[in-house]
Amino acid sequence: MAYTIKKSTLKLVLDDFDGAEVVCRANISLGEMLELRDLGASEDGIREAYGRFASDVLVSWNIEDEDGPVPVTADGLMRLPSSVAAAIMGAWGEQLTAVPTNSATGSNGGGTSAGR
């Protein structure tokens, strides 16, 4: 029997922006993740990386500015203050690479770390 990878999302925790709710795709392909990383590493590619993140990864958010709800699009992402956009990308990267607590490869039965 084949293993089926199911689509999933994750809700980001933005510590410095209490009340902001951002939902992203949780299971992008390794190729997509590496492409975003490579684009983001160059000055010329950072705008494209944010655009692709908006179109390929973002699902929803509850973010508004003085003009009203900010659309969940590349243009909407570009409307955000850089600190908010960076917090979204950072939280997504951290949560994406975290080993789930129910993962078969997650724990060997040892204790928890001090930070958790």
OpenMM code with the backbone's topology and positions (N, CA, C; nanometers):
from openmm import Vec3, app, unit

residues = "MET ALA TYR THR ILE LYS LYS SER THR LEU LYS LEU VAL LEU ASP ASP PHE ASP GLY ALA GLU VAL VAL CYS ARG ALA ASN ILE SER LEU GLY GLU MET LEU GLU LEU ARG ASP LEU GLY ALA SER GLU ASP GLY ILE ARG GLU ALA TYR GLY ARG PHE ALA SER ASP VAL LEU VAL SER TRP ASN ILE GLU ASP GLU ASP GLY PRO VAL PRO VAL THR ALA ASP GLY LEU MET ARG LEU PRO SER SER VAL ALA ALA ALA ILE MET GLY ALA TRP GLY GLU GLN LEU THR ALA VAL PRO THR ASN SER ALA THR GLY SER ASN GLY GLY GLY THR SER ALA GLY ARG".split()
positions = [
    Vec3(0.0844, -0.1171, 0.0000),
    Vec3(0.0000, 0.0000, 0.0000),
    Vec3(0.0897, 0.1246, 0.0000),
    Vec3(0.0551, 0.2194, -0.0824),
    Vec3(0.1343, 0.3420, -0.0958),
    Vec3(0.1004, 0.4415, 0.0143),
    Vec3(0.1991, 0.5185, 0.0496),
    Vec3(0.1791, 0.6264, 0.1458),
    Vec3(0.1285, 0.7482, 0.0694),
    Vec3(0.0188, 0.8076, 0.1137),
    Vec3(-0.0383, 0.9243, 0.0495),
    Vec3(-0.0070, 1.0486, 0.1316),
    Vec3(0.0560, 1.1445, 0.0677),
    Vec3(0.0865, 1.2714, 0.1335),
    Vec3(-0.0364, 1.3601, 0.1213),
    Vec3(-0.0907, 1.3967, 0.2356),
    Vec3(-0.2115, 1.4778, 0.2369),
    Vec3(-0.1752, 1.6249, 0.2467),
    Vec3(-0.2564, 1.7078, 0.1829),
    Vec3(-0.2370, 1.8516, 0.1920),
    Vec3(-0.2646, 1.8941, 0.3355),
    Vec3(-0.1823, 1.9845, 0.3848),
    Vec3(-0.2044, 2.0340, 0.5203),
    Vec3(-0.1639, 2.1804, 0.5287),
    Vec3(-0.2144, 2.2445, 0.6321),
    Vec3(-0.1824, 2.3848, 0.6558),
    Vec3(-0.1332, 2.3995, 0.7991),
    Vec3(-0.0744, 2.5130, 0.8260),
    Vec3(-0.0362, 2.5436, 0.9631),
    Vec3(-0.0687, 2.6889, 0.9918),
    Vec3(-0.1057, 2.7138, 1.1158),
    Vec3(-0.1379, 2.8488, 1.1607),
    Vec3(-0.0133, 2.9057, 1.2253),
    Vec3(0.0332, 3.0175, 1.1730),
    Vec3(0.1562, 3.0774, 1.2222),
    Vec3(0.1335, 3.1525, 1.3526),
    Vec3(0.2324, 3.1453, 1.4383),
    Vec3(0.2342, 3.2208, 1.5627),
    Vec3(0.3295, 3.3376, 1.5427),
    Vec3(0.2750, 3.4582, 1.5448),
    Vec3(0.3562, 3.5785, 1.5273),
    Vec3(0.3653, 3.6480, 1.6621),
    Vec3(0.4709, 3.6197, 1.7347),
    Vec3(0.4858, 3.6662, 1.8725),
    Vec3(0.4726, 3.8167, 1.8875),
    Vec3(0.5260, 3.8937, 1.7950),
    Vec3(0.5263, 4.0393, 1.8084),
    Vec3(0.4010, 4.1063, 1.7528),
    Vec3(0.3093, 4.0285, 1.6961),
    Vec3(0.1892, 4.0842, 1.6343),
    Vec3(0.0674, 4.0086, 1.6858),
    Vec3(0.0386, 4.0310, 1.8141),
    Vec3(-0.0681, 3.9611, 1.8834),
    Vec3(-0.2015, 3.9811, 1.8114),
    Vec3(-0.2685, 3.8731, 1.7836),
    Vec3(-0.3975, 3.8781, 1.7160),
    Vec3(-0.3885, 3.8489, 1.5676),
    Vec3(-0.2699, 3.8596, 1.5092),
    Vec3(-0.2548, 3.8280, 1.3671),
    Vec3(-0.2643, 3.6766, 1.3492),
    Vec3(-0.3464, 3.6355, 1.2546),
    Vec3(-0.3610, 3.4938, 1.2226),
    Vec3(-0.3244, 3.4739, 1.0762),
    Vec3(-0.2271, 3.3905, 1.0525),
    Vec3(-0.1805, 3.3635, 0.9170),
    Vec3(-0.1784, 3.2127, 0.8979),
    Vec3(-0.2422, 3.1659, 0.7914),
    Vec3(-0.2457, 3.0232, 0.7604),
    Vec3(-0.1683, 3.0014, 0.6305),
    Vec3(-0.0791, 2.9034, 0.6336),
    Vec3(0.0067, 2.8725, 0.5184),
    Vec3(0.0008, 2.7237, 0.4868),
    Vec3(0.0369, 2.6914, 0.3638),
    Vec3(0.0548, 2.5505, 0.3282),
    Vec3(0.1706, 2.4958, 0.4097),
    Vec3(0.1542, 2.3762, 0.4598),
    Vec3(0.2578, 2.3158, 0.5431),
    Vec3(0.3437, 2.2163, 0.4675),
    Vec3(0.2972, 2.1686, 0.3568),
    Vec3(0.3723, 2.0629, 0.2898),
    Vec3(0.4066, 2.0983, 0.1456),
    Vec3(0.4827, 2.2058, 0.1302),
    Vec3(0.5332, 2.2361, -0.0036),
    Vec3(0.6442, 2.1363, -0.0357),
    Vec3(0.6712, 2.1212, -0.1624),
    Vec3(0.7740, 2.0256, -0.2019),
    Vec3(0.9130, 2.0771, -0.1646),
    Vec3(1.0057, 1.9860, -0.1565),
    Vec3(1.1436, 2.0235, -0.1290),
    Vec3(1.1944, 2.1180, -0.2374),
    Vec3(1.1575, 2.0915, -0.3618),
    Vec3(1.1980, 2.1780, -0.4719),
    Vec3(1.1474, 2.3196, -0.4554),
    Vec3(1.0193, 2.3348, -0.4147),
    Vec3(0.9631, 2.4678, -0.3917),
    Vec3(1.0355, 2.5387, -0.2771),
    Vec3(1.0619, 2.4657, -0.1697),
    Vec3(1.1285, 2.5252, -0.0539),
    Vec3(1.2694, 2.5725, -0.0907),
    Vec3(1.3435, 2.4896, -0.1630),
    Vec3(1.4796, 2.5273, -0.2021),
    Vec3(1.4795, 2.6445, -0.2992),
    Vec3(1.3817, 2.6487, -0.3880),
    Vec3(1.3727, 2.7599, -0.4822),
    Vec3(1.3438, 2.8907, -0.4086),
    Vec3(1.2519, 2.8873, -0.3125),
    Vec3(1.2245, 3.0066, -0.2325),
    Vec3(1.3493, 3.0506, -0.1563),
    Vec3(1.4193, 2.9530, -0.0991),
    Vec3(1.5417, 2.9847, -0.0244),
    Vec3(1.6456, 3.0495, -0.1148),
    Vec3(1.6658, 2.9919, -0.2328),
    Vec3(1.7658, 3.0440, -0.3251),
    Vec3(1.7281, 3.1834, -0.3761),
    Vec3(1.6005, 3.2026, -0.4079),
    Vec3(1.5567, 3.3348, -0.4534),
    Vec3(1.5748, 3.4382, -0.3436),
    Vec3(1.5399, 3.4015, -0.2211),
    Vec3(1.5496, 3.4938, -0.1091),
    Vec3(1.6919, 3.5281, -0.0706),
    Vec3(1.7858, 3.4470, -0.1144),
    Vec3(1.9262, 3.4704, -0.0787),
    Vec3(1.9927, 3.5765, -0.1657),
    Vec3(1.9273, 3.6138, -0.2745),
    Vec3(1.9868, 3.7159, -0.3618),
    Vec3(1.9018, 3.8424, -0.3601),
    Vec3(1.9677, 3.9564, -0.3706),
    Vec3(1.8945, 4.0839, -0.3721),
    Vec3(1.7980, 4.0906, -0.4897),
    Vec3(1.8386, 4.0372, -0.6039),
    Vec3(1.7539, 4.0424, -0.7229),
    Vec3(1.6321, 3.9515, -0.7102),
    Vec3(1.6427, 3.8454, -0.6314),
    Vec3(1.5347, 3.7474, -0.6237),
    Vec3(1.4401, 3.7634, -0.5066),
    Vec3(1.4695, 3.8528, -0.4141),
    Vec3(1.3885, 3.8616, -0.2922),
    Vec3(1.2441, 3.9009, -0.3224),
    Vec3(1.2235, 3.9942, -0.4146),
    Vec3(1.0869, 4.0339, -0.4504),
    Vec3(1.0113, 3.9152, -0.5110),
    Vec3(1.0780, 3.8405, -0.5975),
    Vec3(1.0145, 3.7226, -0.6573),
    Vec3(0.9860, 3.6170, -0.5516),
    Vec3(1.0764, 3.6003, -0.4559),
    Vec3(1.0550, 3.5020, -0.3488),
    Vec3(0.9307, 3.5370, -0.2681),
    Vec3(0.9153, 3.6640, -0.2319),
    Vec3(0.7960, 3.7061, -0.1577),
    Vec3(0.6702, 3.6866, -0.2431),
    Vec3(0.6783, 3.7164, -0.3721),
    Vec3(0.5637, 3.6954, -0.4607),
    Vec3(0.5236, 3.5508, -0.4708),
    Vec3(0.6211, 3.4646, -0.4847),
    Vec3(0.5914, 3.3205, -0.4914),
    Vec3(0.5393, 3.2683, -0.3585),
    Vec3(0.5946, 3.3187, -0.2499),
    Vec3(0.5453, 3.2807, -0.1182),
    Vec3(0.3970, 3.3156, -0.1076),
    Vec3(0.3606, 3.4355, -0.1522),
    Vec3(0.2207, 3.4783, -0.1449),
    Vec3(0.1312, 3.3900, -0.2310),
    Vec3(0.1737, 3.3587, -0.3513),
    Vec3(0.0878, 3.2822, -0.4419),
    Vec3(0.0887, 3.1317, -0.4154),
    Vec3(0.2005, 3.0791, -0.3676),
    Vec3(0.2134, 2.9338, -0.3531),
    Vec3(0.1990, 2.8827, -0.2105),
    Vec3(0.2172, 2.9695, -0.1110),
    Vec3(0.2216, 2.9233, 0.0279),
    Vec3(0.1102, 2.9821, 0.1142),
    Vec3(0.0875, 3.1126, 0.1028),
    Vec3(-0.0154, 3.1763, 0.1856),
    Vec3(-0.1537, 3.1233, 0.1513),
    Vec3(-0.2323, 3.0971, 0.2536),
    Vec3(-0.3702, 3.0510, 0.2359),
    Vec3(-0.4676, 3.1599, 0.2797),
    Vec3(-0.4471, 3.2147, 0.3993),
    Vec3(-0.5368, 3.3187, 0.4503),
    Vec3(-0.4688, 3.3952, 0.5626),
    Vec3(-0.5258, 3.5124, 0.5949),
    Vec3(-0.4836, 3.5884, 0.7115),
    Vec3(-0.5941, 3.6842, 0.7504),
    Vec3(-0.5826, 3.7396, 0.8676),
    Vec3(-0.6813, 3.8362, 0.9162),
    Vec3(-0.6208, 3.9757, 0.9270),
    Vec3(-0.5280, 4.0068, 0.8417),
    Vec3(-0.4528, 4.1318, 0.8504),
    Vec3(-0.5242, 4.2443, 0.7763),
    Vec3(-0.5324, 4.3583, 0.8438),
    Vec3(-0.5903, 4.4797, 0.7867),
    Vec3(-0.4910, 4.5944, 0.8054),
    Vec3(-0.5059, 4.6956, 0.7204),
    Vec3(-0.4332, 4.8207, 0.7425),
    Vec3(-0.5356, 4.9334, 0.7457),
    Vec3(-0.4932, 5.0558, 0.7432),
    Vec3(-0.5858, 5.1688, 0.7522),
    Vec3(-0.6846, 5.1740, 0.6359),
    Vec3(-0.6528, 5.1072, 0.5256),
    Vec3(-0.7417, 5.1043, 0.4092),
    Vec3(-0.8378, 4.9869, 0.4115),
    Vec3(-0.8284, 4.9005, 0.5130),
    Vec3(-0.9169, 4.7849, 0.5239),
    Vec3(-0.8398, 4.6545, 0.5133),
    Vec3(-0.9111, 4.5447, 0.4846),
    Vec3(-0.8449, 4.4138, 0.4752),
    Vec3(-0.7372, 4.4125, 0.3676),
    Vec3(-0.6247, 4.3532, 0.4011),
    Vec3(-0.5150, 4.3391, 0.3047),
    Vec3(-0.5362, 4.2070, 0.2318),
    Vec3(-0.5428, 4.2098, 0.0980),
    Vec3(-0.5658, 4.0848, 0.0256),
    Vec3(-0.4488, 3.9876, 0.0412),
    Vec3(-0.4811, 3.8601, 0.0384),
    Vec3(-0.3793, 3.7553, 0.0516),
    Vec3(-0.3241, 3.7272, -0.0884),
    Vec3(-0.2453, 3.8208, -0.1352),
    Vec3(-0.1853, 3.8150, -0.2688),
    Vec3(-0.0434, 3.8700, -0.2598),
    Vec3(0.0290, 3.8603, -0.3682),
    Vec3(0.1637, 3.9182, -0.3712),
    Vec3(0.1568, 4.0684, -0.3475),
    Vec3(0.0594, 4.1357, -0.4088),
    Vec3(0.0454, 4.2799, -0.3873),
    Vec3(0.0103, 4.3091, -0.2415),
    Vec3(-0.0745, 4.2266, -0.1816),
    Vec3(-0.1093, 4.2443, -0.0411),
    Vec3(0.0109, 4.2262, 0.0490),
    Vec3(0.0910, 4.1245, 0.0200),
    Vec3(0.2114, 4.1005, 0.0991),
    Vec3(0.3064, 4.2190, 0.0881),
    Vec3(0.3170, 4.2769, -0.0309),
    Vec3(0.4042, 4.3919, -0.0509),
    Vec3(0.3517, 4.5174, 0.0198),
    Vec3(0.2234, 4.5175, 0.0531),
    Vec3(0.1635, 4.6299, 0.1257),
    Vec3(0.1978, 4.6280, 0.2741),
    Vec3(0.2380, 4.5133, 0.3251),
    Vec3(0.2646, 4.5000, 0.4679),
    Vec3(0.3942, 4.5701, 0.5065),
    Vec3(0.4024, 4.6179, 0.6304),
    Vec3(0.5316, 4.6670, 0.6792),
    Vec3(0.6333, 4.5528, 0.6721),
    Vec3(0.7569, 4.5867, 0.6449),
    Vec3(0.8593, 4.4826, 0.6297),
    Vec3(0.8720, 4.3956, 0.7548),
    Vec3(0.8484, 4.4532, 0.8716),
    Vec3(0.8586, 4.3745, 0.9947),
    Vec3(0.7520, 4.2654, 1.0012),
    Vec3(0.6324, 4.2947, 0.9517),
    Vec3(0.5246, 4.1950, 0.9516),
    Vec3(0.5549, 4.0868, 0.8482),
    Vec3(0.5943, 4.1276, 0.7289),
    Vec3(0.6264, 4.0303, 0.6235),
    Vec3(0.7411, 3.9393, 0.6672),
    Vec3(0.8439, 3.9970, 0.7281),
    Vec3(0.9573, 3.9164, 0.7747),
    Vec3(0.9146, 3.8214, 0.8859),
    Vec3(0.8258, 3.8658, 0.9748),
    Vec3(0.7770, 3.7787, 1.0823),
    Vec3(0.6983, 3.6606, 1.0254),
    Vec3(0.6200, 3.6859, 0.9216),
    Vec3(0.5427, 3.5781, 0.8581),
    Vec3(0.6378, 3.4759, 0.7965),
    Vec3(0.7325, 3.5235, 0.7174),
    Vec3(0.8273, 3.4324, 0.6527),
    Vec3(0.9091, 3.3560, 0.7561),
    Vec3(0.9551, 3.4262, 0.8610),
    Vec3(1.0359, 3.3615, 0.9643),
    Vec3(0.9580, 3.2553, 1.0406),
    Vec3(0.8342, 3.2879, 1.0791),
    Vec3(0.7522, 3.1917, 1.1535),
    Vec3(0.7193, 3.0708, 1.0677),
    Vec3(0.6925, 3.0945, 0.9395),
    Vec3(0.6631, 2.9828, 0.8495),
    Vec3(0.7842, 2.8905, 0.8384),
    Vec3(0.9010, 2.9484, 0.8177),
    Vec3(1.0226, 2.8676, 0.8070),
    Vec3(1.0498, 2.7875, 0.9334),
    Vec3(1.0336, 2.8501, 1.0485),
    Vec3(1.0558, 2.7799, 1.1755),
    Vec3(0.9571, 2.6668, 1.1955),
    Vec3(0.8291, 2.6932, 1.1712),
    Vec3(0.7280, 2.5916, 1.1940),
    Vec3(0.7324, 2.4821, 1.0874),
    Vec3(0.7730, 2.5177, 0.9674),
    Vec3(0.7810, 2.4198, 0.8596),
    Vec3(0.8890, 2.3160, 0.8872),
    Vec3(0.9988, 2.3586, 0.9434),
    Vec3(1.1103, 2.2671, 0.9663),
    Vec3(1.1074, 2.2010, 1.1034),
    Vec3(1.0119, 2.2384, 1.1887),
    Vec3(0.9995, 2.1749, 1.3207),
    Vec3(0.9475, 2.0327, 1.3037),
    Vec3(0.9978, 1.9414, 1.3836),
    Vec3(0.9518, 1.8032, 1.3785),
    Vec3(0.8222, 1.7944, 1.4579),
    Vec3(0.7134, 1.7466, 1.3945),
    Vec3(0.5870, 1.7362, 1.4665),
    Vec3(0.5975, 1.6418, 1.5860),
    Vec3(0.5209, 1.6709, 1.6898),
    Vec3(0.5263, 1.5873, 1.8096),
    Vec3(0.4725, 1.4482, 1.7850),
    Vec3(0.3894, 1.4299, 1.6828),
    Vec3(0.3362, 1.2977, 1.6530),
    Vec3(0.4145, 1.2273, 1.5431),
    Vec3(0.5299, 1.2814, 1.5065),
    Vec3(0.6120, 1.2239, 1.4015),
    Vec3(0.6781, 1.0952, 1.4491),
    Vec3(0.6837, 0.9981, 1.3614),
    Vec3(0.7482, 0.8710, 1.3947),
    Vec3(0.8991, 0.8911, 1.4139),
    Vec3(0.9542, 0.9959, 1.3522),
    Vec3(1.0979, 1.0203, 1.3650),
    Vec3(1.1278, 1.1301, 1.4658),
    Vec3(1.0259, 1.1799, 1.5334),
    Vec3(1.0423, 1.2954, 1.6193),
    Vec3(1.1185, 1.2729, 1.7456),
    Vec3(1.0836, 1.1741, 1.8242),
    Vec3(1.1428, 1.1576, 1.9566),
    Vec3(1.1835, 1.0144, 1.9785),
    Vec3(1.2907, 0.9979, 2.0536),
    Vec3(1.3333, 0.8635, 2.0870),
    Vec3(1.2932, 0.8283, 2.2303),
    Vec3(1.1990, 0.9058, 2.2845),
    Vec3(1.1513, 0.8768, 2.4180),
    Vec3(1.2273, 0.9503, 2.5263),
    Vec3(1.3192, 1.0401, 2.4860),
    Vec3(1.3973, 1.1148, 2.5845),
    Vec3(1.3155, 1.2274, 2.6431),
    Vec3(1.3769, 1.3060, 2.7311),
    Vec3(1.3099, 1.4168, 2.7970),
    Vec3(1.2922, 1.5346, 2.7031),
    Vec3(1.2308, 1.6402, 2.7542),
    Vec3(1.2108, 1.7595, 2.6747),
    Vec3(1.3234, 1.8580, 2.7004),
    Vec3(1.3424, 1.9473, 2.6042),
    Vec3(1.4469, 2.0473, 2.6215),
    Vec3(1.3935, 2.1599, 2.7092),
    Vec3(1.4820, 2.2421, 2.7607),
    Vec3(1.4435, 2.3493, 2.8508),
    Vec3(1.3548, 2.4512, 2.7844),
    Vec3(1.3699, 2.4728, 2.6535),
    Vec3(1.2918, 2.5739, 2.5834),
    Vec3(1.1532, 2.5277, 2.5439),
    Vec3(1.1171, 2.4059, 2.5712),
    Vec3(0.9873, 2.3578, 2.5224),
    Vec3(0.8950, 2.3238, 2.6301),
] * unit.nanometer
topology = app.Topology()
chain = topology.addChain("A")
for resn in residues:
    res = topology.addResidue(resn, chain)
    for name in ("N", "CA", "C"):
        topology.addAtom(name, app.Element.getBySymbol(name[0]), res)
